Amino acid sequence: MLSLLGASGSLFHTAAGVAYGDLIIDGQRETWAIRSRQFRNWLRKRYFEEIGDALSSAALTAALDLLEAKAQFDAPERQIRVRTH
């Protein structure tokens, strides 16, 4: 699963311990919480693009758990700022 994140982005966490992924989507950087619906849907889509099959619920949960742990323990701490248009 980590290979699906690959060149598409990177992980980090906030001081409060919330895990995030920075993703490059359509040429621009987007930052989504690992546990957000957007991130789950993006991961499902990337899995289908790479593997050609649907991602099971169990595999999705395991992948999110792993990515969250990697973001919290192996990735840098950063501040998050909410930008509105």
Backbone hydrogen bonds, N-H to C=O, Kabsch-Sander energy under -0.5 kcal/mol:
donor,donor_aa,acceptor,acceptor_aa,energy
4,L,1,M,-1.2
5,L,1,M,-0.9
5,L,2,L,-0.5
6,G,2,L,-2.1
8,S,5,L,-1.7
9,G,5,L,-0.8
9,G,6,G,-1.3
10,S,22,D,-1.8
12,F,20,Y,-2.0
13,H,76,P,-2.1
14,T,18,V,-1.8
17,G,14,T,-1.8
20,Y,12,F,-3.0
21,G,32,W,-2.6
22,D,10,S,-3.4
23,L,21,G,-0.6
23,L,30,E,-3.5
24,I,8,S,-2.9
25,I,23,L,-0.7
25,I,28,Q,-3.0
28,Q,25,I,-1.7
30,E,23,L,-3.1
32,W,21,G,-2.3
32,W,30,E,-0.5
34,I,19,A,-2.3
36,S,33,A,-1.9
40,R,36,S,-2.1
41,N,37,R,-2.7
42,W,38,Q,-2.5
43,L,39,F,-2.6
44,R,40,R,-2.3
45,K,41,N,-2.4
46,R,42,W,-2.7
47,Y,43,L,-2.4
48,F,44,R,-2.4
49,E,45,K,-2.5
50,E,46,R,-2.3
51,I,47,Y,-3.4
52,G,47,Y,-0.7
52,G,48,F,-1.7
56,S,54,A,-0.5
60,L,56,S,-2.5
61,T,57,S,-2.6
62,A,58,A,-2.3
63,A,59,A,-2.5
64,L,60,L,-2.7
65,D,61,T,-2.4
66,L,62,A,-2.3
67,L,63,A,-2.9
68,E,64,L,-2.6
69,A,65,D,-2.2
70,K,66,L,-2.7
71,A,67,L,-2.4
72,Q,68,E,-2.3
73,F,69,A,-2.6
74,D,70,K,-2.0
75,A,70,K,-0.7
78,R,13,H,-2.7
83,R,81,R,-0.6
